[in-house]
């Protein structure tokens, strides 16, 4: 495994953790402050496509 693969693997772990937290807040739909609502929405709708792009980059770094 190259250095870039290890770096992308660490990025996947961090992104998964952040998207999971945003998804929980999104499903809960109980926000103490209005800003939390927008942070959860941004985390889900921007975080998931970035996660997919990182997965594809990781798979490309392993194969080539």
Buried (B, 14 or more C-beta within 10 A) or exposed (E): EEEEBEEBBEBBEEBBEBBEBBBEBBEEEEBEEEEEBEBBEEBBEEBBEEBEEBBEBBEEBEEE
